[in-house]
Amino acid sequence: MAGLACAAYLFGGLALSFRFFKGEGRAARLLLGGVWATVFCAVLPALWAFLWGFTAQANLCAAGTALVLGAACLPWGRFGRARGLPRFWRLSRREVPLLMTVGLLCAVAFTLTFTHVLRPDAAGALHSGQSTYGDMAMHLAFITSLAETGRFPPVYPLLAGEVPIGYPFLCETNSAGLYALGMDLRFSYILPMLLAMGCVFLGAYLLFRRMARGDARKAVLCTLLFFVGGGFGFAYFLDLLRSDPGNFTRIFTAFYETPTNYTSHNVLWVNPICDLMIPQRATLFGWAVLFACLYLLYRAAFEGQRRYFLPLGLLAGCLPLIHTHSFLALGIISLVLFLRAAAKGRCRWGALKPYLAYGALALCLALPQLFAFTFRQSSAEGFLRLHLNWANTQDEYLWFYIKNIGLTFLLLIPAFLHADARNRWFYLAGLPILILCEFVVFQPNTYDNNKLLYVWHLLGCGIVGILLVDVYDRLRGIRGRVYIAALTLTALCLSGVLTLGREAVSDYELFSSASVKAAAFARESTPPQARFLTADNHNNAIASLAGRDILCGSGSYLYFHGVDYAEAHAALRQLYEQPTNELLEQWGIDYVLIGAYERGGYAVEEDFYARSFPVVYDDGQGTLIYDVRTRAVG
């Protein structure tokens, strides 16, 4: 059933794209079709869930809706004329660089995804990579909770299932829907990511090709600069290489000591594939939509395709609960281009009307999401505050960006001066993002401003890549230009390549075999709405794999989401170390887990539970689950 739902979303997205973007090349139509499919898979189940909860029925209706939308877009009167199909699929030389670039990036990202997401070992434990060791457990908890409990709008399963989620949860509904329809948890997590990754890579390439006026070489270089490029962080590991080879090899063995993520030396400009797209689902799905929106915006603002403002408004309006940062970044860029159109057209109605219609449509769709969910979270302590110079804590201002972004940053000014008028404006439209992020922080974690900064960086890579190819062409006839180009490319990409290499060999056990077995019991033998008392370890299998509510999860998740968890966290310790029936009743605990994390984190009063409640699960190796619903309070 889940496979049929996937096919329905793909069919609906592609049919919509092929119907309304006839003037685009096949790559652009495939991109936009994939993006619409991604949006359908995330948004439609949520819309139906408002009626029936997040159930299999709601997800089947969502897939049916996508199927109907796709069928409505088919050219029913022209089925007998399919002569264009063979021509559509015929490979042209122009598309070879696209296929090679996007194919290479997809191969890298797909491989890392399959090795980093719940990879089982022979003993039954589940493994992750370096980048997914932190965030994946949280995403799994949201996904399994939605599918298991059917509650919608969703709540935090990591805080007793009582606090509404303000996090952009539409990055989870796609996988939760597939899981609810019977797909394996691992593949329901991975499958939507693969489509989104393809859309991100293809969207960036096509945007860069537009900026480069069709020059494939420039598009390839710009794409590599963004996804593989890095700063001068590699220098920290090449220093003293001859006397201490271990200084270099620790890139591949130490936890988060890479040329793009070396916090002790203030290197924070992480690789987009390793540290953003794979571990951060909101960023991945947000970029899939955002990059397509930027492509449409470029076509509409600079190439006269004003009819694209309508689909642009529809896609933009879906962004707040997919990735709020992407919505804000797109809004800033669009506002600057609106002001450009107003100045250029001297505020004539004809010049402003398309932008105003686009903005009105996007806001009509976005404002209900923002007021119902996003603003509720962002009003918490730590959100939206003044803070200077992003996450730089050690270096001079310019040196911080030079060593983090490298040659790409150094070449921004000459690249801007070299750019044509429309690319100058496009880069200028993204520049306020950098300025804003240098003075304002939007989340408790200051580092998270990079979700905005990378959109500015995307536009910078576009103009720098164009400059580098033009300089290379002007060096024609000069001996050694190939060596100069190779040296430049090495300086641009060495940090990124080393980071990708580190990620490829990383392997960490996320859930032990004992945790996996306990979670399987919880999922199969306890009610979906049951509340568990567990330790607050971030890799909590009861929450992540079984989809059950726990009293209090990891503070590293809850704090950065602006959730007040202090009372529940204090009660958690008391319930393990000084438990009473009254306290269990007060917090509505149904089951108590006692295992390695609980014994390691608390002085557990096991005698109380052993004499008071039945053991419903015992793996024979020290992991116990007590059913405490039989408590007597009096």
N, C-alpha and C positions, 0 to 999 in steps of 0.2 A: 504493500500500500504506500509506503514512504517513497519507493522508487517511482510510482505513478505520480505522486504529488510533485516530485522533482521534475519529472517530464512535463507536467502541466505548467509549472512556473516557467520553465525554459521556453516552452511553446508560446505561452502568453507574452513573455518578454520579447522574443525574437519576432513574433508576428506583429507586435506593436511597432517595433523598430523598423521592420521592413515595409510597413504600411506608411509610416509618417516621416521616414528619412530616406526617401527614394533618391534624393540628390547626393547622398553621401556614398563614398566607396564602401566596398564590402567589409573592410576592417572596421570602419566606423559604425556600420550597421550591426556588426557582430558585437562590438563594444557596447553600444547602447542597448542592444537586446539582452546582453548579459547583465547590464546594470538594472534594467527593468525587472528581469527575473530575480535578481538579488533583492530589489525593493519589494516585489510581490511576496517573496518567501518570508520576509521580515514583517511587512506591514499588514498584509491581508489576514494572517492568523490572529494578529492582535485586534483587528477590527471585529472579526467574528467572535473573538473571545469576550468582548464586552457584552455579548448576548448570552453565550452559553458557557462561559468560563473557558479556560485553556484546555479543551478536551479534544479527543480524536475527531468528534463531530465538527467542532469549529475548524479544525485544520483541514478536514475534507471539504468543507464549504469554501475555505480559502483557496484550495487547489482548484475546486470547481469554478470559482470566480475567475481565476487566472485563465482557465480553459475557455470560459465564455468570452472573456475579453480578447483572447487570441483568435477565437473563431470569428468574432465580429470584425476583426481586422483583415481577414483573408479576402483576397480578390475573387469572390464567388463566381463572378461572371466571366472569368478568364482562365479557368482551370484547363481548358483545352490548349492553351498557349504556354507551354513550359520551355520554349526554346532558349530562354535566357538562363535557365538553371545550370546547364553545363558550362556556359560562359562564366557564370558567377564563381564557380568552384575552380576554374582554370587558374593555375598559378602564374603570375606575371613576375618579371624580373624585379619590378619595383617593390614587390612584397617580400623578396628574399631577405633583405636586411631586417625587416620587421619580424619575420618568422624566426630568424636566427637570434635576434636580441630578446624578443619576448619569450621565445622557446627556451633559451639559456636561463633566463631569470626564473621562469616557471619551473624548470628542472631543479634548480637550486632550492627554491622556496618549497616546492612540493616534497622534495626529499627531506628537507628539514622538518616539515610539518608531520610527515609520517613517522619520523624517528623521534619526534618530540612530544607526541600526543598519545598518552596511555599505551605505550608500547609494552606488551606483556613479555615476561621472561619465563623460563622453564618452571620456576617455582610458583608462578601465579602472581607475582608482584607486578606493579605497573610503573613504567619509567617515563621520565621526561628528559628534556635537554636543559641546558643552562638557562635559556631565556624563558622557558615555560614553567620552570620550577616554582616561580612565585605566584603569577597571576592565574594560571590555568585552573587551580583548585577552586578559586572563587567563581570563575565563569561556569565551571561544571556544576557548582552548587545552584547557581541561578537557573541553569538549563534543566537539571533534573528536578528541581523544586517545581518549576512551572509545569513540567510534563507529569509529575507524580501527583501533585495536589490539585492542579487545575485552577489555582487561584489567579484571578486577574481583576484589576491590575496587580502585578506581583508585589511581594513583600520580601524583606530580608530574611532568608532562611537561617542566616548566621546570627540573628538576634531574636530568637524565639518566634519568628514568623509573625511579628506584630507591627513592624515599622515599614511603611510603604517605601518602595524603591524610588529614589530620584535619579539614579544612575540611568544612562541611555540604554534601556533594556531591549530595544529592538535589535541590538546586535546579538541577542540570545534567543529571541523567539524563533528564528529560522531553524537552529539546531534543536530547540525544544520541540518544535512542531514535528520534525522528522523522528525524534525520539518517541514522541507520543504516538506516532503512527507505526511504531514497531522496529525502527532501524536501530542497529547496534549503537551504543553510546559513543564509542570511538569514531565510527564513521559518520554519525549524525553531527558530531563536533567538527570533523574534518571537511566533509563534503561542501558545505556552503563556503568554507574558507578557500577552497581551491578555485571556485568560480570567481570569488571576490579578488583573489590574487591575480588571476588572469586579467580581470577588468582593470586593476590598478596598473599593472605593467603596460597593458595595451593602451589605456587611457593616457598615461604619461607619454608614451612614445608618440601617439597621434597628436597630442598637444604640442610636443616639441617639433614634430614634423610641420605642423602649421606655422609655428613660430619661425622655422627655418625655411619657409616657403617651398616645402617639398624636398629639401635636400636630405636624403637618407643618412648620409655620413654624419651630419650635424645632429639628426634625431637620435642616432645610435649613441653618439658621444654624450649628449645631454642626458639620455636615459641612464647610461652607465655612471655618469657623475652623481646622479641623485641616489641610485640604489646601491652602488658599490663604492663610490667615492668616500674619502675620509680626510682627516687632517694630518697633522704631523705627529700624532701619537705614537707611530711606529718608532720614532727616534728614542723613546724611553727604553725600548726593548733591544735596540741595536747598540746602545751605549755599552762599552766594555764587553762586547760580544766575544772577542778573542780570549780574554782572561776569564770570563764567566759565561759560558754557553747557556747555562741555566736561566740567565736573564731573558733570553729569547724564548726558550722552550716552555717557560711557564705560561706563555700566552695560551698554550694548548692544554694546560693542566690546572691552573689556578682558577678559582671561582671569581668571575668578573674582574679579570686583570687583562684587558684587551686594548689594542691601540685606539679603539673608539669608545671604550667604557672603562676608564681607569680613574676612579673618583679620588683616590688619594693624591693624584697629580692634577686634579681639576680637568680631566678629559671626560667630557659628558656628551659629545655629539655622536650619538650611537648610530649603528648601522640600521637603516630603515627596515630591512628584511628581517634581520635577527631579533631586534629589540623593540620593534613597533608592530610590524604586520603580523608576525607569528604569535607573540604572546598577548597583544592587546587587540581584542576582537573589535572593540568600538572603533579604534583607529583604522583597522583593516577595512571594515565595511563602510566606514565614513569616507575613506579615501576612494574606495571603488565608486561611490556616488559623486564625491567631490571632483575627482579628476575628469569624469565625464561632464560634469557641470562646467568646469573650467574650459573644456573643449567647446561646448556649446556656447558659452559666454564669449569666447574668443571669436568664434564664427559669427555670432550675432553682433558683437560690438565693433569688430574690425573688418569683417568681410561681407557685411550687408545682409546676413541671413536672419532678418528680424523675426521670422516665423519661429525661430528656435527659442525665443523668449518664453513661449507657452510651455513646452516640455521642460525648459529650464526651471520655470517657476514650480512646476509639479514636483520635480526631483528635489529642488531646494527645500520645499515645504515638508518633505519627508525626513530631512536630515536631523532635526533637533534630538529626537530620541534614538537615532542611530549613532550619531557622534556630534555632540553639541559644539565642539571646537571646530569641526569642519563647517558647520552652519555659520558660525561667527566669522571664520576666515572668508568664506564665500560672500557673506554680507559686506565685509569691509572692502573686498576687491570690487564688488558690484557697485557699492556706493561711490567709490572713486571714479569708476568708469561712467557712472551716471552724471557726476559733476563734470567730467570731461565732455560728455555729450551735451550737457546744458551750456557749457561755455562755448563749445564749437558751434552749436546750433542757435546760440544767443537766446536760449530758453524758449525756442519755438515748440509748440505743442507736438508737432510731428516728430521732432527729435526725442522728446521726453516720453511720449505716450508708451512706446514699447517697454521702456525701463519701469515706468510706473505700473503698468499692467503686470509685469514680471514680479515686481516687489509686492504688489497687492496680493497676487495669487500665493506667493510664497508665505507671506505673513498670515494670510487667512488659514493656511494649513498649519503653520508653525506655532502661532500664538497659543492655541489651546494646549498644545504639548508643553510649551514653555511654562504657562501659568499653572497647569495641573501637576507637572512633575519637576521640571528643571529648576524653576525659581524657588520651589520649596526646599530643594537641597542646597542651592547656592546661597540661601539666606542664613545657613548655619555658620557657626564660628569658623574662621579660617578661610572662607571663600571671599573672593573679590576684595583684595586689600592692596595697598601701595607697597611696592618692593622694587628696589633699584637693581639693575644689571642682572636680571634673570637669576641663574644659579651660580654665578661666578663668586667664589669666596676667597680666592687666593691671588689672582693675577690682575695685571693692568688691563683696562677695558679692551683695547685693541688686540693685545697679545692673547687674551682669552679666546677671542674668535679666530685669530690667525692660527693658533695651534690646534684648535678644535675643528675648524672647517678647512684649513689649509689653503692651497693655491686657489681654490674656488673663491674664497673670501677675498684674497689679495687681488684677484682679477675682476672683482665686481665693478669697480669704477671704470677701468678701461673698457670692459664689456658693455657697460651702460652707454658710454660715449660712442662706442662702435655700433650699437644697435640701431635699427631703423626706428621710425617714429612710433609705430604701433607696439613694438616690443619694449620700447622705453616706457610707454604708457602702461603696458601690462605689468612691467616690473614695478613701476611707481605705484600701481594700484595695490601691490602686495607689501610695499615698504611700510605703511602704517601698522602692519601686523608686528614687524620688528620693533617699531617705536613703542607700541602699546605693551608688548611683552617685556620691554625694558623697564616699565614703570608700574605695571599692574599684574598681580597674580590672581588667577581665577579658581584655584583649588588649594587646599591645605598643603599639598605637595608642590613646592615651587618648581621643581623639575618638570612638572606636567605642562608647563607653558611650551615645551618643545612640540606639543601636538599642534600648536599654532605656528611656531617658528619654522617647522618643516615645510609649511605651505609657502612662506616667503622664500625659503631655501630652494624649493622646486622652481620658482620663477627665476631665481638667480642662476641655477644650473642651466636653465634655458638660454640665457644670454651669454654665459661664459662658454658653453659648448660651441655656440655659433662663432664666437670670437676665436677660439682655438683652431677651429677648422679653417677659418678665413686666414689666420696667420700662417698656418701650415701651407695653404695654397700660395700665399705670397712668397714663401721661401722656396718655391719651385726653382730648381737650377742650382741651389746652394748645397754643396756637399755636406753630408751629415745630418740633413733635416730629419731623416728617418730615426736616427739615434736621438736627436733632440726630442722628437715626438715620443719615442719610447721612454725616455727619461722622465718627461713631463707626465706621461700617463702613469708611470710607476709612482711618482710622487703623489698623484691625485688619488690613486686607487689602492696602494699597498696596505694602508690601514684597514680598509674595508675588506680586502681579500683575506688578510690574516684573521680578521674577526669572523668571517664566514667559515674559514677553516677551523677555528676554535669551536664554533657552534656545531660543526659537522661531527666532531669527535666527542662532544660533551654527552654525558650519560649520568643521570641521577635517579635513584629510586624515589618515586613520589609517594606511592602507596604500597606498603608491605603486603605480603600475601595474607598475613593475619588480618590486616585492615580490610582487604578486599573481601575476604570471606565473611567478616562481621557485617560489612555493608550489604553483601548479598543476602544474608539472613534478614537484616533490617528491611530491605526492599521487599522481600518475598513474604515475610511473616509478621510485619507490623502495619498498622493502618497508615495510609499516606499522610494523615494530619498529625501523626504522633510527634511528640516533642521529646528529644533526647538530651540528657545531661552527658556531656563529653568534655574532654580537655579543649583548650582554645588553640590547639596547633593549627597552622594554616592549611596543612594537608589533611583535612578532616574527612575521612572516607564516608562517614555517616551522612554528612551534608553533601559532599561532592558526588558520591557514587550512588547513594541510596535516595537522595532527594528529600531527606527528613530534616525537619527544623531542629536546630540545636539551641541551647540556652544562650550561649555567647561564643562567637567565633573569634578569629584572630583580630586583634586590635589594629594590625597593619592594614587590614581591609576596611574595618568600620570607621577608624579615625579619618582616613583620607576620603571617605564618602560623607563626612560631616555628620556621622551618627553618634549620639551620646550613648555609650555602652557602659559607663562606669558602674551603675547600680547592678546590672546583670553580671558584670565581670566580678564584682565583689561577692555576689550571691553564688557564683560558680565555685569559688574557693570554699565558701562556707558549706555548700551542699556536699562537697567531698570530704572536708575535714571535720565539720561539726553538723552533720545532717540531722534533721528532725522530720517527722511526718508533716508537721505544720508548714515547714519551709518548702518541702516538696509540693505540697498542695498550693501554697502561695504562688509558686512559679510554674505550676501546671505541668510538672515533669511526669512523663509516662514511662520512660525507660532510662536506665542508667548504664552507661558503658564504663567498664574498668579494664584498662589495658596498659600497654607500655607507656603511652603518653600521659595517661592519668596518674599512674604510679610515679612517673618521673617528674611530674610538675606539682604534685600535691601529696600531702601526708594523708592518704585516703583512709577513712574510717571504714574498712571493709567489713568488720564484724557487724556493724549496724545493718548493712545491706544483706549480709549473709543470713542473719537471724530473722530479718523482717520480711524478706521478699523472695519469691521464687527465681531461680536462675533459668532463663529461657534460652540462653545460648552459652555454650562453653566449648571452646575449641581444643581444650586439653593442654594448651600452652600458655594459659594465663589471661586470655581475653574472655571477659564475662559480660553478659548483658542481663540486667535484672528488670523484671516487670514490676514497677512500683505503683501501678494503678490500683492495687489492692490495699493501699495504705488506709489505716484507720486514724481519723483525726477527731479528737474529742477532748 
